């Protein structure tokens, strides 16, 4: 009787371990934004210490709320989870990952679907649309240093400095 | 002994079930391949099963941030065909510094090509946010703001629309399925001219869906209240007073012209929004911005 219970408990334990195994393995994620930024601290005001490219695969070292400390080829820093995806991003059609038939849920092909080509064709059909100001506004960029100065100079103080997000 | 045997079986079954649920799609794929190999189903049937499983799981989530970006650019182009840009560096620089700081502190700080802000040269009271992170605010709306805290609330409301993907959600379901089906069938090939033509059609459809609800009809009241609440949370996180939003709405209530094609048509009445905000939040102290903050605000919007 005792032995049987022991077997049941062991099986249950093994089951739990089996289920949790993938979570314990080192997590690898893809950068899903055009220019990924690695920051010194897990904060939107954190200094940018390195950059990663669209589609780069980064390894997760540490988790803190909505931030993950990641590494890639000797570079290390914090990224917000909104910049990352579990999917692999194939940058060109015909890459191995795509050809081997990995399902769409695992691989997203960069530049596929609504892309520059479709935009060009859309613009040909809508000649009245002018993208000049859209391209111009997309050049307006505010680096973290400028954000920090802006808040300090305006005496804008977050209620929990150094905390979230 | 026999009882234990059943318990063991039950536990095993539960474990297998949970593991299977986590990967229904993969499981179906696997089962289909197995069925095909065993000769139970033909390869054609197998392909059909695989496709239908995929079709069911097609949703907005399958659009990559990159595709949302291109959708956003087109929506932005339509907005700019209705309202011209206000070419004033001073105010555009200011709302970008304020807006991008708020976006960076939001729950969705990273979108494909970042957040960008532009003032529109119009007396209408209007604002738009595209799925690509383009945020537009008219001069008329900025005139409803008497402090940086109020303007921050306006921009944070628009950032909220992007965070909750309100624009993307106005794309008709059938269109989403259509677009993603073309993408799935295309596989790893580069786009052929027929694919481009078909995708352009779907793309145009998606743009008009978004423009129709964002510019012409307005989102649902619940979307607007959700964006207001997101604004209240975000401005506080950065260090602004959410009472700025109430101040702005109070002025807007006086300035809105009934029958206008702007917020008068597309948004719940300012009084309703104020009531809704008040009902979900504690009372805030009046906005008392430090002099430096107020001075830089007045300087930036001097010619508005």
Interface residues (C-beta under 8 A of the other chain):
Chain A: X1 X4 X5 X7 X8 X11 X12 X15 X18 X19 X32 X33 X34 X35 X36 X44 X45 X54 X66 X79 X80 X82 X83 X89 X90 X93 X94 X95 X98 X99 X103 X104 X105 X108 X109 X110 X111 X112 X113 X114 X115 X116 X117 X118 X119 X121 X122 X125 X126 X128 X129 X130 X131 X133 X134 X137 X138 X140 X141 X142 X144 X146 X147 X150 X151 X153 X154 X155 X156 X157 X158 X159 X164 X165
Chain B: X1 X4 X5 X7 X8 X11 X12 X14 X15 X18 X19 X25 X26 X29 X54 X57 X62 X63 X64 X65 X66 X67 X70 X71 X73 X74 X76 X77 X78 X80 X81 X85 X92 X93 X96 X97 X98 X100 X101 X104 X105 X107 X108 X109 X110 X111 X112 X113 X114 X116 X117 X118 X134 X148 X179 X182 X183 X184 X186 X187 X188 X189 X190 X191 X196 X197 X199 X200 X203 X204 X206 X207 X236 X237 X238 X239 X240 X290 X292 X293 X296
